[in-house]
């Protein structure tokens, strides 16, 4: 019977960032990074899956992620255009609505500005939300949700 093999390699791990929990240092809100935008996308999508009115149609437009050159070229060739909002809605009356989600403190890029200006000129509804609360307030104002949230954090 042979002896079990032992591992001679050791894996070095990067040190974990440490929070000053017991040092008494106060971390201001300004020093904390704002949450990633994708978290907001997930939250809004969950809200819509659970509470969107059945007579509204909606989808997420996944064009903003970083992609390799081949995929980017393929999407462009298929007709994907920059600037479209993250969530696209069509009301029961057939009116286009677009909701752009942004990380707190970030603004629209030039393509998004152009699209928003075009949409507003056509009488379409477009909005930008930096927080879940902003997104829900917009969706409530449009009449997209089956329920009204009394307080959103």
Secondary structure as the mmCIF struct_conf table of DSSP 4:
data_model
#
loop_
_struct_conf.conf_type_id
_struct_conf.id
_struct_conf.beg_label_comp_id
_struct_conf.beg_label_asym_id
_struct_conf.beg_label_seq_id
_struct_conf.end_label_comp_id
_struct_conf.end_label_asym_id
_struct_conf.end_label_seq_id
HELX_LH_PP_P HELX_LH_PP_P1 UNK A 2 UNK A 5
HELX_LH_PP_P HELX_LH_PP_P2 UNK A 14 UNK A 17
BEND BEND1 UNK A 21 UNK A 23
HELX_LH_PP_P HELX_LH_PP_P3 UNK A 25 UNK A 28
HELX_RH_3T_P HELX_RH_3T_P1 UNK A 29 UNK A 31
BEND BEND2 UNK A 32 UNK A 32
HELX_LH_PP_P HELX_LH_PP_P4 UNK A 33 UNK A 36
HELX_RH_AL_P HELX_RH_AL_P1 UNK A 37 UNK A 51
STRN STRN1 UNK A 52 UNK A 52
TURN_TY1_P TURN_TY1_P1 UNK A 54 UNK A 55
STRN STRN2 UNK A 57 UNK A 60
BEND BEND3 UNK A 65 UNK A 65
HELX_RH_AL_P HELX_RH_AL_P2 UNK A 69 UNK A 77
TURN_TY1_P TURN_TY1_P2 UNK A 78 UNK A 79
TURN_TY1_P TURN_TY1_P3 UNK A 82 UNK A 83
BEND BEND4 UNK A 86 UNK A 86
STRN STRN3 UNK A 87 UNK A 90
TURN_TY1_P TURN_TY1_P4 UNK A 92 UNK A 93
STRN STRN4 UNK A 96 UNK A 101
TURN_TY1_P TURN_TY1_P5 UNK A 104 UNK A 105
HELX_RH_AL_P HELX_RH_AL_P3 UNK A 110 UNK A 121
TURN_TY1_P TURN_TY1_P6 UNK A 122 UNK A 123
STRN STRN5 UNK A 125 UNK A 129
BEND BEND5 UNK A 130 UNK A 131
HELX_RH_AL_P HELX_RH_AL_P4 UNK A 132 UNK A 142
TURN_TY1_P TURN_TY1_P7 UNK A 143 UNK A 143
STRN STRN6 UNK A 145 UNK A 145
BEND BEND6 UNK A 146 UNK A 147
BEND BEND7 UNK A 150 UNK A 150
#
